[in-house]
Amino acid sequence: MKEFSTYIFDLDGTLLDSLEDLMLSCNYALHENNMPERTLNEVRMFVGNGVKKLMERAIPQGLNNPKFDETYNTFRQHYLHHNLDHTGPYPGILELLDRLHSNHKNIAVVSNKFYTATQELCHHFFSDTVQVAIGERENIKKKPAPDTVKEALKQLGVTADNAVYIGDSDVDIMTAKNSGMPCISVLWGFRDKDFLVRHGGSVFVNSPEEIF
């Protein structure tokens, strides 16, 4: 694998196995509002475009449901208090970040997860290695727009030259393309290889050790 000077990571499905907590908060919100709950595999396919889109996909009639805002807010509050219940780094991730940090690489996280949760999770798990963590905010476009990646590069004080984007989804492949950088697609996350190939993936890794 080529060596880069800057490594920008997606969070959910790439660094953190967060699917169970996302599902539990989703189903808590649905249950509290008398809506049918969703399976783990359904939630797996709903994630990637931010938690509002997750709930839009999970709630019957989506945004047209009169209880959408109430249900979405229930999810956000529950998730903020329970996003560490079952969530943790995938095997080998902490070691990968330590190697990158020890070799003076620039490291950032760019996520469509809402800003507060992104900050809290990165601080909890990666405070010694991740220099910049960008989450969903109202004043910046979400992935696959390049805006959050550009913001991360700006905060790192570097350009996209010799930078790589690493993620697990079609959204990440498009984000890398829109940001003008190569993409490494990980195969331990929320999407399988066939799906990623259909959406333009071309470089794949089966374990964090293959990245650096």
Secondary structure, DSSP 4 states (H G I P E B T S, - for coil): ----SEEEE-SBTTTEE-HHHHHHHHHHHHHHTT-----HHHHHHH-SS-HHHHHHHHSTTGGGSTTHHHHHHHHHHHHHHHTTSS-EEPTTHHHHHHHHHHTT-EEEEEEEEEHHHHHHHHHHHHTTT--EEEEE-TTSPPTTSSHHHHHHHHHHT--STTEEEEESSHHHHHHHHHHTS-EEEESSSSS-HHHHHHTT---EESSGGGT-
